[in-house]
């Protein structure tokens, strides 16, 4: 059922993409660029950022005394005047919620041009979580202490040096979660998934992709049951064999128990290999 749902979604996306192409002139003839920056007097914040096209990078552990938002806008046009006018109408809206969340929205005038995009960089002294959305573009988060919800249709997701629960979703692009303490749920349709937990992290982990490899590295604090499945590919287990209390791996699927067992984690790919490393 999972594959049927994804296949249907891909078909819809493909039709919409094709329809969009019919009305598009490939690439703007002219572009205009500008950098917009603002600050918030917040040393501790959760970030809620969204844009339709562009990348979002959020980082904690900043040495600054406030939160800084820098956004590089690019707008396209059929003439330079049109590109300049559209750039002037693009907006960076930054507001603060009563709970301390900083809400960031980058928007562009309609109708959209293929050259439209933004590269947003946010730095926070103490980052307590992030909710990030972009349709086309990459997402990165580092040094957050709190829950992370990151989603992009086309682009890579990278999360590093964070603690808390992670939910990462993509349609096309790889997902990398490194040096993480906490639960991880990462899934993409096309692209690899790589998850590395710290020595102090107990998990649990869900890593899924339709096309691509899945890798997981766990440390001494991880005790659990890992179920695996690959349609086309192999399952490999390596590392500290003394911590592997049960290994029932076939060529394409199986179950691995680490330490005393416990909660279940899952690694799944339709086309690709699965690699588990136990430290």
Secondary structure as UniProt FT lines:
FT   HELIX           2..22
FT   STRAND          30..40
FT   STRAND          44..59
FT   STRAND          67..77
FT   HELIX           80..89
FT   STRAND          91..96
FT   TURN            98..99
FT   STRAND          101..107
FT   TURN            114..115
FT   STRAND          117..123
FT   STRAND          126..136
FT   STRAND          139..142
FT   STRAND          144..145
FT   STRAND          148..154
FT   STRAND          157..160
FT   STRAND          166..172
FT   STRAND          175..181
FT   STRAND          184..190
FT   STRAND          193..197
FT   TURN            199..200
FT   STRAND          205..211
FT   STRAND          214..218
FT   TURN            220..221
FT   STRAND          224..232
FT   STRAND          235..239
FT   HELIX           241..243
FT   STRAND          244..249
FT   STRAND          253..258
FT   TURN            259..260
FT   STRAND          264..271
FT   STRAND          274..278
//
